[in-house]
Amino acid sequence: MGVEYLPRTQSREKPRPPATAHQQRVEKKPPPSRAELTAPSPQANPQLEAVRAEMGDCKRCPLWKERKTLVFGEGNPWARLMFVGEAPGREEDLQGRPFVGQAGKLLDQFLQTIGLSREDVYIANILKCRPPGNRTPQPHEIEQCFPFLLKQIQAIKPRIICCLGGVAAQSLVRQRVAITRLRGQFIPWRWGIELFLTFHPAYLLRNPGQKKNAMQDFLKVKEKLEGLG
């Protein structure tokens, strides 16, 4: 059977005034479909996501016993510029994000000065878990985490990796380096990537007199990126 339609009765409501020009220009968009809501982001990097899945709830060294969260890394998964620090601190451990404490705020300021933001770069650490009391990472801890950092780098394929501080520099260069001597220099690495060494923001908070030198380093990175096209 068909559906019968009843004749429309006259409405007692007052006629509405004609829409203004502004109202006519505004079109209501339909709500997003389920497919749109669940579709993968165009920024997604499946290879990087696979590295995170492989780490899982990592218990490869004793640091997991005291951590609040595993701090994998964040930012643009296809970034040309990647930053590698030492290890999560207290705030990073609580939030699960790298460089969100005072050192992170300083890093944000440097990025802003050269026209970049966290959304333009990728930020990670040598260690994914906070060492007790923010002590220096131990060799056996670095040994367990380092393969995952290499896999992150292979997935992201940055053109430049900025090593923040001595631990990051020594871990990637694979030898003892003096940041005060090598900072501001580009070092050919592997996979066509260049390393760039500079101070860790936490060091700059303790030694504000070095901020000017650090700013010069960031300007060198900006110039290098612009030269890459």
C-alpha positions in Angstrom: 0.0 0.0 0.0 1.1 3.5 -0.7 1.5 6.1 2.0 -1.3 8.6 2.0 -0.4 12.3 2.4 -2.8 14.5 4.3 -3.4 17.9 2.9 -1.4 20.6 4.7 -3.5 22.9 6.9 -2.9 26.6 7.0 -0.4 27.6 9.6 -1.4 30.1 12.2 2.2 31.2 12.6 3.2 34.6 11.4 5.1 34.6 8.1 8.8 34.8 8.6 10.7 37.8 7.3 12.8 37.2 4.2 16.4 36.0 4.9 19.1 38.6 5.0 21.9 38.6 2.5 24.2 37.2 5.2 21.8 34.4 6.0 21.4 33.5 2.4 25.2 33.1 2.0 25.5 30.7 5.0 24.8 27.2 4.0 24.4 24.5 6.6 26.8 21.6 6.0 25.5 18.1 6.7 27.2 16.3 9.6 30.2 14.2 8.6 29.4 10.6 7.7 30.8 7.7 9.7 33.2 6.9 6.8 34.6 10.5 7.0 35.0 10.3 10.7 36.9 7.0 10.6 38.9 7.7 7.5 42.7 7.8 8.1 44.3 11.2 8.2 46.3 12.2 5.1 49.1 12.9 7.5 49.2 9.3 8.8 52.4 7.4 8.5 51.6 3.7 8.7 55.3 2.7 9.1 55.7 5.0 12.1 52.4 3.7 13.6 53.8 0.2 13.2 56.9 1.1 15.2 54.7 2.4 18.0 52.7 -0.8 17.9 55.9 -2.8 18.0 57.0 -1.0 21.2 53.7 -1.8 22.9 53.8 -1.5 26.7 57.6 -1.7 26.6 59.3 -3.5 29.4 62.7 -4.1 27.8 64.6 -2.3 30.6 63.7 -1.5 34.3 62.6 2.1 33.6 59.1 0.9 32.9 58.6 0.1 36.6 58.5 3.8 37.5 57.2 5.5 34.4 53.7 7.0 34.2 53.5 6.9 30.4 55.7 5.9 27.5 56.7 9.0 25.5 57.0 7.9 21.9 57.2 11.2 20.1 54.9 13.6 18.3 54.7 16.0 15.4 54.6 15.8 11.6 55.2 12.2 10.7 56.6 13.3 7.4 58.8 16.1 8.7 61.9 17.2 7.0 63.3 18.4 10.4 63.4 16.1 13.4 64.5 16.9 16.9 66.0 14.3 19.2 66.5 15.0 22.9 67.7 13.0 25.8 64.8 11.6 27.8 61.3 12.5 29.1 61.2 14.7 32.3 58.5 14.9 34.9 55.9 16.7 32.9 56.6 14.6 29.8 56.1 11.5 31.8 52.8 12.7 33.1 51.5 13.9 29.8 53.0 11.4 27.5 54.4 14.1 25.2 58.0 15.2 24.6 59.3 18.6 25.6 56.2 20.0 27.3 57.9 21.4 30.4 60.0 24.6 30.7 62.6 23.2 28.3 59.8 22.5 25.8 58.5 26.0 26.0 61.9 27.3 25.2 62.1 25.0 22.2 58.7 26.3 21.0 60.1 29.8 21.2 63.1 28.9 19.1 60.8 27.2 16.5 58.5 30.2 16.4 61.5 32.5 15.8 62.4 30.6 12.6 58.8 30.4 11.4 58.1 26.8 12.5 55.8 25.1 15.0 55.5 21.6 16.5 53.1 20.7 13.7 56.0 21.3 11.2 58.6 19.1 12.9 58.9 15.8 14.7 60.1 15.6 18.2 61.4 12.5 20.0 64.0 11.4 22.6 66.7 8.8 22.9 64.8 7.2 25.8 61.0 6.8 25.8 60.8 6.5 29.6 61.8 8.9 32.3 65.0 8.0 34.2 64.5 8.3 38.0 65.2 11.8 39.2 65.9 12.9 35.6 69.4 11.3 35.8 71.5 10.8 32.7 70.4 7.7 30.7 72.5 4.6 31.2 74.2 2.8 28.3 72.0 -0.4 28.7 68.9 1.8 28.6 70.0 3.6 25.5 70.8 0.2 23.9 67.2 -1.0 24.4 65.5 2.2 23.1 67.9 3.1 20.3 66.7 0.5 17.7 63.2 2.0 18.0 64.5 5.5 17.4 66.3 4.3 14.3 63.0 2.8 13.1 61.2 6.1 13.8 63.8 7.9 11.7 63.5 5.4 8.9 59.7 5.9 8.9 59.8 9.7 9.0 62.7 10.1 6.6 63.8 13.6 7.8 66.4 15.5 5.9 67.9 17.0 9.1 68.0 15.7 12.6 68.8 18.3 15.3 70.5 16.7 18.2 69.6 18.5 21.4 72.4 18.0 23.9 75.3 15.6 24.4 73.4 12.4 25.0 71.4 12.7 21.8 74.5 13.7 19.8 76.7 10.9 21.2 74.0 8.3 20.7 73.5 9.2 17.0 77.2 9.9 16.2 78.2 6.8 18.1 81.1 8.4 19.8 81.8 10.9 22.5 81.3 14.5 21.3 81.7 17.9 22.9 78.6 20.0 22.1 80.5 23.2 22.9 83.0 22.3 20.2 80.8 20.8 17.5 77.5 22.7 18.0 76.4 24.6 15.0 77.8 22.1 12.6 76.2 19.7 10.1 77.5 16.2 10.1 76.7 13.7 7.2 75.0 10.7 8.7 73.2 7.8 7.1 70.2 7.5 4.7 71.1 10.9 3.2 70.3 12.6 6.6 72.5 15.3 8.1 72.9 15.7 11.9 73.0 19.1 13.4 74.3 19.5 17.0 73.1 22.2 19.4 72.4 22.7 23.1 69.6 21.0 25.0 67.0 23.6 26.0 67.3 22.4 29.6 71.0 23.4 29.5 70.0 26.8 28.2 67.7 27.3 31.1 70.6 26.8 33.4 73.0 28.8 31.2 70.9 31.6 29.6 74.1 33.3 28.3 74.2 30.6 25.6 70.7 31.3 24.2 72.2 33.7 21.7 74.4 31.0 20.3 71.5 28.6 20.2 69.5 31.1 18.3 72.3 31.3 15.7 72.2 27.5 15.5 68.4 27.5 14.7 68.9 30.2 12.1 71.5 27.9 10.4 68.9 25.1 10.4 66.3 27.4 8.8 68.8 28.4 6.1 69.7 24.8 5.4 66.0 23.8 5.1 65.3 26.7 2.7 68.3 25.5 0.6 66.7 22.0 0.4 63.7 23.5 -1.5 
